[in-house]
Amino acid sequence: MTEKKVAVVTGASRGIGRAIACELASRGMFVIINYNGSREKAEEVKAEIEAKGGEGEACQCNVADYEACRSFFKEIVRKHGHIDVLVNNAGITKDGLLMAMTEEDFSRVVDTNLKGTFHCIRHVSRQMLKQRSGRIVNLASVVGICGNAGQANYAASKAGVIGLTKSAAKELASRGITVNAIAPGFIRTDMTEVLSDKVKEETAKMIPMGSFGEPKDVAKAAVFLASEEARYITGQVLCVDGGMAM
């Protein structure tokens, strides 16, 4: 049994997930650093957490795989005894215009971003219901609210996450479990670094605050929603987007 609160962060080996994992660890939680591809990157996050006096462990699981998720959460409960926080951050993009988008590219994005979020909520909720407590934070996106040309699959998956968040919040509220979503705007990560300087400049003009956000901006919001201070907040979508969704 782990005495500290246990937080699971999916897709925590880089970008926003990494920032969230480090921030939760800095608040005294034991963090499960979930990754799918790179164990090396996940171990780097673990080392970063431990260097600052925190605790965590790297665990592989492809969230798009329903049975793998079942085993993943079962093992965490067996080892640590409880799961107090779940942050569904794992996500991928396969951008392209609708007329050129393949069915495979649409399905892969939905399988990870939307179904992956469902899989994790489905399997963690059993333990949280038993505990009569828990915090679930889902990563949506500003494009799930506003849409975005060239990202029909990603926008649809993130709009789905918002609907899933609200439905799960209604189902789980009576047992003291909150379910909220964060909708980041353009944040400086590997995903946005591939954009050309011209695209970055044009995008920045659409943001009232005039610049991209940092992963820590999203991490601070996630930590708040995962805390006791947010105990009476559920079913909400918090935009961390510099005013873009306005």
C-alpha positions in Angstrom: 0.0 0.0 0.0 1.4 3.4 -1.0 0.7 6.0 1.7 0.9 8.9 -0.7 -2.0 9.8 -3.1 -1.5 7.8 -6.3 -1.9 9.7 -9.6 -1.9 8.1 -13.1 -0.9 10.3 -16.0 -1.3 8.8 -19.5 1.0 9.9 -22.2 3.4 11.3 -19.6 6.7 10.8 -21.3 6.7 14.2 -23.0 5.1 17.6 -23.5 2.0 18.4 -21.4 1.8 15.0 -19.8 5.4 15.3 -18.6 4.7 18.7 -17.1 1.5 17.4 -15.4 3.4 14.4 -14.0 6.2 16.5 -12.6 3.7 19.1 -11.1 1.6 16.4 -9.4 4.8 14.8 -7.9 5.9 18.2 -6.6 2.6 18.3 -4.6 3.5 15.0 -2.9 1.7 12.5 -5.1 3.2 9.2 -6.2 2.9 9.4 -10.0 2.4 6.5 -12.5 4.2 7.8 -15.6 2.3 6.0 -18.4 3.9 5.8 -21.9 3.2 3.8 -25.0 6.4 4.1 -27.2 9.5 5.4 -25.4 10.5 3.8 -22.1 13.6 5.9 -22.2 11.7 9.2 -22.2 9.4 7.9 -19.4 12.4 7.0 -17.3 13.8 10.5 -17.9 10.6 11.9 -16.4 10.9 9.6 -13.4 14.5 10.7 -12.9 13.4 14.4 -13.1 10.7 13.7 -10.5 13.2 11.9 -8.2 15.8 14.6 -8.5 13.3 17.0 -7.0 12.5 14.6 -4.1 9.3 13.1 -5.6 8.3 9.5 -6.3 7.0 7.7 -9.4 7.3 4.8 -11.7 7.1 4.3 -15.5 4.5 1.9 -16.8 3.8 1.0 -20.4 0.3 0.7 -21.7 -1.4 1.5 -25.0 -4.6 3.3 -23.9 -6.2 2.4 -27.2 -6.2 -1.3 -26.1 -9.2 -2.0 -23.8 -7.8 -5.2 -22.3 -4.3 -3.7 -21.8 -5.9 -0.9 -19.9 -7.8 -3.4 -17.7 -4.5 -5.1 -16.8 -2.7 -1.8 -16.3 -5.2 -0.5 -13.7 -5.6 -3.8 -12.0 -1.8 -4.0 -11.5 -1.6 -0.5 -10.1 -4.4 -1.3 -7.5 -2.7 -4.6 -6.6 0.7 -2.8 -6.1 -0.4 0.5 -4.5 -3.9 -0.2 -3.1 -5.6 2.9 -4.4 -5.8 5.3 -7.4 -6.7 8.9 -6.4 -6.1 10.9 -9.6 -6.4 10.0 -13.3 -5.2 12.4 -15.9 -6.2 11.3 -19.4 -3.5 13.1 -21.5 -2.4 10.5 -24.1 -3.2 11.8 -27.6 -2.1 11.7 -31.2 -2.6 13.7 -34.4 -2.9 12.6 -38.0 -3.7 15.9 -39.7 -5.1 16.2 -43.2 -8.0 17.8 -45.1 -11.3 15.8 -45.0 -11.2 15.0 -48.7 -7.8 13.4 -48.4 -8.1 11.8 -44.9 -8.0 8.0 -44.8 -10.4 6.0 -42.7 -7.4 4.6 -40.9 -6.1 8.1 -39.9 -9.5 9.0 -38.6 -9.9 5.8 -36.6 -6.4 5.8 -35.1 -6.9 9.3 -33.7 -10.3 8.5 -32.3 -9.1 5.1 -30.9 -6.3 6.8 -28.8 -7.8 10.2 -28.0 -11.5 9.3 -27.3 -11.7 5.5 -26.9 -8.5 5.6 -24.9 -10.0 8.1 -22.5 -13.1 5.9 -22.2 -11.0 2.8 -21.5 -9.1 4.5 -18.7 -12.2 6.0 -17.1 -14.0 2.6 -17.4 -11.3 0.7 -15.6 -10.3 3.3 -13.0 -13.9 4.0 -12.0 -14.4 0.6 -10.3 -11.6 1.4 -7.8 -12.7 5.0 -7.3 -16.4 4.0 -6.7 -15.1 1.5 -4.1 -13.1 4.3 -2.4 -16.0 6.8 -2.8 -13.4 9.4 -4.0 -11.4 10.3 -7.0 -10.4 13.0 -9.4 -10.5 12.5 -13.2 -9.0 15.1 -15.5 -9.4 14.7 -19.3 -7.4 16.6 -21.8 -9.7 18.0 -24.5 -8.6 20.8 -26.8 -9.8 24.2 -28.0 -10.3 22.6 -31.4 -12.9 20.3 -29.8 -14.9 23.5 -29.1 -14.1 25.6 -32.2 -13.1 23.0 -34.8 -10.0 23.4 -37.0 -9.5 22.9 -40.8 -7.2 20.0 -41.4 -8.0 18.4 -38.1 -11.5 16.9 -38.4 -10.4 13.6 -36.7 -8.6 15.4 -33.9 -11.4 17.9 -33.3 -14.0 15.2 -33.4 -12.1 13.1 -30.9 -11.6 16.1 -28.5 -15.3 17.2 -28.8 -16.1 13.6 -27.9 -13.9 13.8 -24.8 -15.9 16.8 -23.7 -19.2 14.9 -24.0 -17.7 11.9 -22.3 -16.5 14.2 -19.5 -19.9 15.6 -18.8 -21.6 12.2 -18.9 -19.1 10.5 -16.6 -19.3 13.5 -14.2 -23.1 12.9 -13.9 -22.7 9.2 -13.4 -19.9 9.4 -10.8 -20.7 12.5 -8.8 -22.8 10.8 -6.1 -19.7 8.8 -5.0 -17.5 11.8 -4.5 -15.7 11.5 -7.9 -15.2 14.6 -10.0 -14.6 14.5 -13.7 -13.5 17.6 -15.5 -11.7 18.5 -18.8 -9.0 21.0 -19.8 -9.1 22.4 -23.3 -5.6 23.7 -24.1 -5.1 26.1 -26.9 -1.7 26.2 -28.7 0.9 25.1 -26.3 4.7 24.9 -27.0 5.3 21.1 -27.3 6.7 18.7 -29.9 3.3 18.8 -31.7 3.5 22.6 -32.2 7.3 22.7 -32.9 6.8 21.1 -36.3 4.8 24.1 -37.4 6.5 26.6 -39.7 7.4 30.0 -38.3 4.8 31.6 -40.7 2.1 29.3 -39.3 3.1 30.0 -35.7 3.0 33.8 -36.4 -0.5 33.5 -38.1 -1.8 31.3 -35.2 -0.5 33.7 -32.6 -2.5 36.5 -34.2 -5.7 34.5 -33.4 -4.9 34.3 -29.7 -6.0 37.4 -27.7 -3.0 37.1 -25.4 -0.8 37.0 -28.5 1.4 34.0 -27.8 1.5 30.2 -27.3 1.2 28.8 -23.8 3.7 26.6 -22.0 3.1 23.0 -20.7 3.3 24.3 -17.2 0.2 26.5 -17.8 -1.9 23.3 -18.4 -0.1 21.4 -15.6 -1.1 24.1 -13.0 -4.8 23.8 -14.1 -4.6 20.0 -13.9 -3.2 20.1 -10.4 -6.0 22.4 -9.3 -8.7 20.2 -10.7 -7.0 17.2 -9.1 -6.9 18.9 -5.7 -9.2 19.2 -2.7 -9.7 22.8 -3.6 -11.7 21.7 -6.6 -13.9 19.2 -4.7 -17.1 21.0 -5.7 -16.3 21.4 -9.4 -17.3 18.7 -11.8 -18.4 18.3 -15.5 -16.6 21.5 -16.4 -14.3 22.4 -19.4 -11.5 24.8 -18.4 -9.9 26.5 -21.4 -6.2 27.2 -21.1 -5.9 29.0 -24.4 -4.9 32.6 -24.0 -8.5 33.5 -24.8 -8.6 31.7 -28.1 -12.0 30.0 -27.7 -13.7 33.4 -27.0 
